[in-house]
Amino acid sequence: MAASSTRRSSRSSAAKKKSSSSKNGAAPSANLERDELLSAYREMQRIRVFEEWVIRLFQEGILPGFLHVAIGQEAIAVGASMALEDEDYIGSTHRAHGHVLARGSDATGMMAELLGKVTGYCQGKGGSMHVADMSRNVVGANGVVGAGAPMMTGVGLAQKFQDTGRIAVAFYGDGASNQGNVHEAMNLAQLWKLPVIFLLENNRYAESTPYWQQVPVEDLIVRGAAFDMKSISVDGNDPLAVYDAVTEAAAFARSGQGPVYIVAETRRIEGHYVGDPEVYRPKGEAKEWKQGDPIPRFRAHLEEAVGVKASELDAIEAEVVAEMEQVVEDAKAAPDPAPEDALRHVYVEEPYPGPVIGV
């Protein structure tokens, strides 16, 4: 937990620097310190290794349920989270592990949740698609496609009523962008000038349906014009570009000018779900997409542009591998729920122990 707190502090300090960097004309990421860049690299590695472990445990029959990973999309989760304040809210999708970890949530609690243990964030009852951590203002992952957009619009409305200065971020994919509730949420957020960021992760597939079969426009950024909404297109495989885009969007939304729509172009290296035979993908596509993998790309940037030694990055990777081995060991050792716990949380408990947004 101490490590999570450290990461949160780094993100908060980075976010506080964004105003001055915008004023002097430089990109906000230009003012990030070396330690913050290394922290971003470490976080991307943590998400990757966590999900590699999740795949392994699922294939071994240890991890139950249905599983979606975001391997290849780590730069969006990390870049966006670095640009947010600790008090801001996020809502995720069925592909949420990276978003939750990037916000500083404890990896052991997440792994325990996926394994159905009582020490998990939702006491093992939510699993991969319904992880929530209100201690980090992670309102929740969501198994309903596109549901995060109206959910976070509601959170944004609460922030505006209370004048908290906080913003709400809704992550969703290109498939979800066709859902009516997403358009309704964007329309309402713009109408009421709510502090919401709609962050679309365009990985080019809606489950097994390729981009060109589901969307009648070449570039999803044009959809923001329908709501007269500030819109930003960004390379989602570059954590610093994402950081700059979300920094700009957060400042705009926080100032009371209304919501912002971001389209982050990325690639889903793995299938829609773990075990997906991927018969719908052109032969060689996955291999081609791996060439744009954001982690080795960012590592190359750190070595060439920042001057970080390969040995230092190797050490970070080794530390992450050791950390995740311990995470898995601890999560496996956690107790299983008692049979009678199946009847708990069916109805609200009095007094209600959890937080209520806006109250």
Secondary structure, 3 states (H helix, E strand, C coil): CHHHHHHHHHHHHHHHCHHHHHHCCCCHHHHCCHHHHHHHHHHHHHHHHHHHHHHHHHHCCCCCCCCCCCCCCHHHHHHHHHHCCCCCEEECCCCCHHHHHHCCCCHHHHHHHHCCCCCCCCCCCCCHHHCCEHHHCEEECCCCCCCHHHHHHHHHHHHHHHCCCCCEEEEEECCHHHCHHHHHHHHHHHHCCCCEEEEEEECCEECCEEHHHHCCCCCHHHHHHHHCCEEEEEECCCHHHHHHHHHHHHHHHHCCCCCEEEEEECCCCCCCCCCCCCCCCCCCHHHHHHCCCHHHHHHHHHHHHHCCCHHHHHHHHHHHHHHHHHHHHHHHHCCCCCHHHHHCCCCCCCCCCCCCCCC
